Amino acid sequence: MPSAGQGIPAEAFSPGSIAPARTKDECMAGRELAAGAAAFLRFTVSGSASGK
């Protein structure tokens, strides 16, 4: 998979903190999941997470 580490521009786009991501302790609050889902929907519709 291409990544920024290979000189290819990339963005991390997910709810919650990046610190525990992909670890056995990965977790997030329900409100973070809801906010992330809303941002992803705005992004897919408008091409921007801010909805602009």
C-alpha positions as CSV (number, residue, x, y, z in Angstrom):
1,M,0.0,0.0,0.0
2,P,1.4,3.4,-0.9
3,S,2.3,5.7,2.0
4,A,3.8,9.1,2.8
5,G,6.9,7.2,4.0
6,Q,7.5,6.2,0.3
7,G,7.3,9.7,-0.9
8,I,3.6,9.5,-1.8
9,P,1.4,12.2,-0.1
10,A,-1.0,10.6,2.3
11,E,-3.5,11.6,5.0
12,A,-4.6,9.7,8.1
13,F,-8.4,10.1,8.3
14,S,-10.0,8.4,11.2
15,P,-11.8,9.2,14.4
16,G,-10.1,9.1,17.8
17,S,-6.5,9.5,18.8
18,I,-3.7,8.2,16.5
19,A,-1.6,7.1,19.6
20,P,-3.4,3.8,20.3
21,A,-4.3,3.1,16.6
22,R,-3.5,-0.4,15.5
23,T,-2.6,-1.5,19.0
24,K,-4.2,-4.0,21.3
25,D,-5.5,-1.0,23.3
26,E,-7.2,0.8,20.4
27,C,-10.4,2.4,21.5
28,M,-12.5,5.6,21.1
29,A,-15.5,7.2,22.6
30,G,-18.8,6.8,20.9
31,R,-19.0,10.6,20.3
32,E,-15.6,10.4,18.4
33,L,-17.0,7.6,16.2
34,A,-20.1,9.6,15.5
35,A,-18.1,12.8,14.7
36,G,-15.7,10.8,12.5
37,A,-18.6,9.2,10.6
38,A,-20.2,12.7,10.0
39,A,-16.9,14.1,8.8
40,F,-16.4,11.1,6.4
41,L,-19.9,11.6,5.0
42,R,-19.2,15.3,4.5
43,F,-15.9,14.4,2.8
44,T,-17.5,11.9,0.4
45,V,-20.2,14.3,-0.5
46,S,-18.2,17.5,-0.9
47,G,-14.6,16.4,-1.1
48,S,-13.8,18.3,2.2
49,A,-14.1,17.1,5.8
50,S,-15.3,20.7,6.7
51,G,-18.1,20.4,4.2
52,K,-16.9,23.5,2.3
